Amino acid sequence: MVNLFPLGPGISRVRGVISILKQHDGHLEISELAEEADEQIDDLLPLIEACKLLGFAEIDNSEIKLTNSGAKLDFTNFSKSIRDNLADIEPFESALKIIGDREVNTQKLFSTLRSKGITLHSDEVTSDALLKKVMLRWGVRSKLLNYDSKTDKWSRRVK
């Protein structure tokens, strides 16, 4: 199974974690971060995974630390940094390749992703719903992808 971007975290919650780390000189014990962010550890772990996959943080024993990239984040470059980094993380990397320079409907996109082993659940319908949720939450919101709900088609966002 392919290592996929976590479903739970949203962009604003990741931004919050980065902000808290910056307030603590770029590093903090995970338990202290959970307390500071008012998150249960089970909810915090996908946030940390998202920060790691995006290249903004790393784990050293029980401490989370900002990377150089994470330390340079601010309000003006946050969205661009997410967009640039998402392009190299599944399911976004494969989706961009499948879409190419054309529009692709949801059924074709997700069936092709499934054929590559990119699923979020063993049930096909549930997996597609979860993939759509993460693609909308991250891919569209970060302006990496476009989604037209009227035609049910995905396209690459023109920079």
N, C-alpha and C positions, 0 to 999 in steps of 0.2 A: 504494500500500500504506500502511496505517495504521501510525503509530509505536506499537509495542507495548511493554509492560513487558518487560524482558529475562528470559529463561527461567532462566539460570544461578544468579543470586544468591539466597541465602536470607536470611531476616530476621536471623539471628544474625551473618552475615558483614557485612551492611550496618551493624548495630549496632557491629561491630568497627571498621569504617572510621570511623564517626562518633567512636568513643572515641579512636582514634589521632589524628584531627584535633584533638579537644579537648585532647589532651595536648601538642599543638604549636601552641597559641594559635589554633586554628581554621583553619590553612592549612599546606600542605606541597606540595612538588614531587611530581608524580605518580610519578616514579622513586623518590623517597625513601619515598613511601607504599607502593609495591610492595615495597620492601625491608623496611620496618617491619612490613607485614602478611604478609610471607613469601608473596607472591602473584606469579605471572608476570603481566606486563603484559596479555597476552591474557585472563587470568582476572580481572584487576582492572578492565578497561574496562567490562564489564557491571555490576560493582558500582558504579562511578562513575556510570554511566548511571542505575541504580536510585536512587542518592542524588539525582541531578539531577531525575529525574522526580518524586520524592517531595517535592522542594522543600527538601531538606536541605543541598545543596551546589551549587556552581557552579564552572565552569572558567574560569580567567583565564590565558591563554597555557598554560604547562605546570604551572600550580599549581591545586590543588583547594582551595577555600575553603568553609567552612561558611557558610550563609546565616544570617540572624537566627533563622529557624525551627530550623535545624540546631543552632545554638549553644544553644538553649533546651531541647533534648532531654535527658531523663534517664530513668532506669529507670521512673519512675511515669507518664510521658506518652508513652513511645515507641510502644506498641501503638496507642493512640488516635490519635496523629499519623499513623501509617501507615494505619490504617483510614480516617481522614478524607480523606487525600490520595489513596489508591487509588481512591476513588469517582470521581475525575476523570481517571483514567488507563485507557487501553484495555489489556486487554479488559474490565476491571471496570466501566467506565462503561456500556458497551453491555449487558453482562450484567445489571446492575442494572435498566436500562430494560426489557429483555426479561422479566425475572423479575417485576418490579412487586411486587404484594402476593400473588402466588400461588407455587405450586411448579411448576417446569419440569424435565422430564427432560433428561438430558444430550444425547440426540440432537437434540431440538428446540432447545435452547439453542445448541449448537455449529453446527447447520445455519443458524440465524438469524445467528449471528456470521459464518459463512463468507459468507452472502449480503451482508453489510455490508463484505466485504473484510478481515475480521479472521481471519487465518490465520498459523500459525507455520511452515508447510511447504507445499510444493506438493502433496504427497500428502495427500489428505483424512484418511485413517486416522491417519497420523503427525501431522498438524496437530491433530486432535482429541485425541490422546494428549498432545501437548505443551501444548495449551490446558488440558486437565484438570490436568496437573501444576502449571502456574503458578497456576491458580485454587485448587487445593488448598493449595499451598505458601504463597500470599500471601492470597488471599481468605478461605479458611477459617481459616487460622492467625491472621490479624489480626482475625477475628470480623466481617468485612464480610459474609460469606456462610455459609450452612449447606449441607452436603452430606450426604444420607442415602444411604449405599452400599447399603442393603437395597432401597430403592425407586428408586435411581438418580435422585434428584431434588434440585434446587438450590432454595434459597429465600434471601430477604434476611434477614440476622440482625436480630432486633428489638433495638434499643438499650436 
